[in-house]
Amino acid sequence: MKFWKPFLLVLWIAGILVLLIFYIIPQEEALNNNTIQKLEKENELLTVKNVSLDEEIKKLKKQTDSLTGKIVLSHKTIENLQNALEEKINTIDRMSALDLYEYFSGFTADSTRHKK
């Protein structure tokens, strides 16, 4: 009986090794191969999506540049209008009461009597 115990132990270990070599390890390799293939497909899809997003970014940058130009132009227009308004206000502030009357009524002091 002493002879059979080590022999069975060696046979049992050999059986586990055969099971590992022919069944478990190939399944893990197949699983790894499937995982790699899935990841490669997903990588290709992400590459295509990345290209489309890059194109969209370029379009948005062009639109941003255009809008920035319009904003600068609008600011210049607003600044010019504010300057013109301030000039008109300053002109009105410097007028005397008679000048203000003439300005807002459209009449001048000599417009009614001295026409030829």
C-alpha positions, 0 to 999 in steps of 0.5 A, a space after each residue: 500500500 505504501 507503493 500505491 500512495 505516491 503513485 496515485 499522488 503522481 498520477 493525480 498531479 499528472 492528471 491536473 497538469 494534463 487538464 491544465 495544459 489541454 483544457 484550462 490554458 487554451 480556454 484562457 488564451 481563446 478568451 484573451 484572443 476574443 478580448 483583444 479582438 473586441 478591443 481592436 474593433 472598439 479602438 477602430 470605432 473610437 478612431 472613426 469617432 475621434 476623426 469626426 469629433 476633430 472635424 467638428 472641433 475645426 468647424 467650431 473653432 472657425 465659427 468662434 473666430 467668426 463670432 469673435 470678429 463680429 463681437 469686436 466689430 460690435 464693440 467698435 460700433 458701440 464705442 463709436 455710438 457712445 462717442 457720438 452721443 457724448 459729443 451731442 450731449 456736450 454740444 447741448 450742454 454748452 448751448 445757452 437757453 436761446 440756442 437750446 430754444 432755436 435747436 429744439 424748435 427749429 426757429 432762429 431769431 431772424 428767420 421770420 422777420 428778415 426774409 426777402 
